Structure formats: C-alpha cells, structure tokens
Amino acid sequence: MLCAPVYTSYHGLESQVVVGVDEGLKQPSAIHCDALISMPKAVLTNYVGTLPPAKIAQLNHALAVALDLV
C-alpha cells in the first residue's frame, strides 16, 4: 500500500495538506505527499482519523503535484 506520512511540520508546499484535531489527530500536522512510502496493508491497523470530502480533494491535488501529474 502506498502511504503518505503525517508529520507535525508543515512547510507550505503544494504537496502537503494541513490536518489536525478536526480530522481526529491530537495536534496540528500535515500530510506529506512528497514523501510517499510503501507499507504492507497489514501494518496499518490503528486508524486515528478521517478526512472530510474537502480535505480528500486537497489530498488528491497534493498527490497530483507530488507525482507531477498537473
């Protein structure tokens, strides 16, 4: 499974999406689509949050930017 890590740092890049308490996290963070990693799906067992449709749209755009699809 391809995963985008979530870090507490945010650099204002178009390939990053700001997330936080509203999405179920404990603190303000950012999804870093410019640092994609591959992990076995079995490792991903503890879900800590969800993204509303507007954030999913931002994530899709950030992924497109990171993968140079736009």
The 8 nearest C-alpha neighbors of each residue, nearest first, counted from 0:
[[1, 38, 37, 40, 39, 2, 36, 43],
 [0, 2, 37, 36, 38, 35, 3, 39],
 [3, 1, 36, 35, 37, 4, 0, 38],
 [2, 4, 35, 32, 31, 30, 34, 36],
 [5, 3, 31, 30, 2, 6, 35, 34],
 [4, 6, 30, 29, 31, 28, 3, 7],
 [7, 5, 8, 28, 29, 4, 30, 31],
 [6, 8, 28, 29, 27, 9, 5, 26],
 [7, 9, 6, 28, 29, 10, 27, 5],
 [10, 8, 29, 11, 7, 28, 15, 17],
 [9, 11, 12, 8, 15, 29, 13, 31],
 [12, 10, 9, 13, 15, 14, 16, 17],
 [13, 11, 14, 15, 10, 9, 16, 61],
 [12, 14, 15, 61, 11, 64, 16, 65],
 [13, 15, 61, 12, 65, 32, 64, 33],
 [16, 14, 31, 30, 12, 13, 32, 61],
 [17, 15, 30, 29, 58, 18, 57, 31],
 [16, 18, 29, 28, 30, 15, 19, 9],
 [19, 17, 28, 29, 27, 22, 16, 30],
 [20, 18, 27, 24, 26, 22, 21, 28],
 [19, 21, 24, 23, 22, 25, 26, 27],
 [22, 20, 19, 23, 24, 18, 48, 50],
 [21, 23, 48, 20, 49, 19, 50, 24],
 [24, 22, 48, 20, 21, 47, 19, 49],
 [23, 25, 20, 19, 26, 22, 48, 47],
 [24, 26, 20, 23, 19, 27, 28, 47],
 [27, 25, 19, 24, 20, 28, 7, 18],
 [26, 28, 19, 18, 7, 20, 29, 25],
 [29, 27, 7, 18, 6, 19, 17, 26],
 [30, 28, 17, 16, 18, 5, 6, 9],
 [29, 31, 5, 16, 15, 4, 32, 3],
 [32, 30, 15, 33, 4, 34, 3, 5],
 [31, 33, 3, 14, 34, 62, 35, 15],
 [32, 34, 65, 31, 14, 35, 15, 62],
 [35, 33, 32, 31, 3, 36, 4, 65],
 [36, 34, 3, 2, 32, 33, 1, 4],
 [37, 35, 2, 1, 3, 34, 38, 4],
 [36, 38, 1, 0, 2, 35, 39, 3],
 [39, 37, 0, 40, 1, 36, 2, 42],
 [40, 38, 41, 42, 0, 37, 43, 1],
 [39, 41, 42, 43, 0, 38, 44, 1],
 [40, 42, 39, 43, 44, 38, 0, 45],
 [43, 41, 40, 39, 44, 38, 45, 0],
 [44, 42, 40, 41, 45, 39, 46, 38],
 [43, 45, 42, 46, 41, 40, 47, 39],
 [46, 44, 43, 47, 42, 48, 41, 40],
 [47, 45, 48, 44, 43, 49, 23, 24],
 [48, 46, 23, 45, 24, 49, 22, 25],
 [49, 47, 23, 22, 46, 24, 50, 21],
 [48, 50, 22, 23, 51, 47, 46, 21],
 [49, 51, 54, 22, 55, 52, 48, 53],
 [50, 52, 54, 53, 55, 49, 22, 56],
 [51, 53, 55, 54, 56, 50, 57, 58],
 [54, 52, 56, 55, 51, 57, 50, 58],
 [55, 53, 57, 56, 51, 52, 50, 58],
 [54, 56, 58, 52, 57, 53, 50, 59],
 [55, 57, 59, 53, 54, 58, 52, 60],
 [58, 56, 54, 60, 55, 59, 61, 53],
 [57, 59, 55, 61, 60, 56, 54, 62],
 [60, 58, 56, 62, 57, 61, 55, 63],
 [59, 61, 63, 57, 58, 62, 64, 56],
 [62, 60, 14, 58, 64, 63, 59, 13],
 [63, 61, 65, 59, 64, 60, 32, 66],
 [62, 64, 68, 60, 66, 61, 65, 67],
 [65, 63, 67, 61, 62, 66, 14, 69],
 [66, 64, 62, 33, 14, 67, 63, 32],
 [65, 67, 63, 64, 68, 62, 33, 69],
 [68, 66, 64, 65, 69, 63, 62, 61],
 [67, 69, 63, 66, 64, 65, 62, 60],
 [68, 67, 64, 63, 66, 60, 65, 62]]
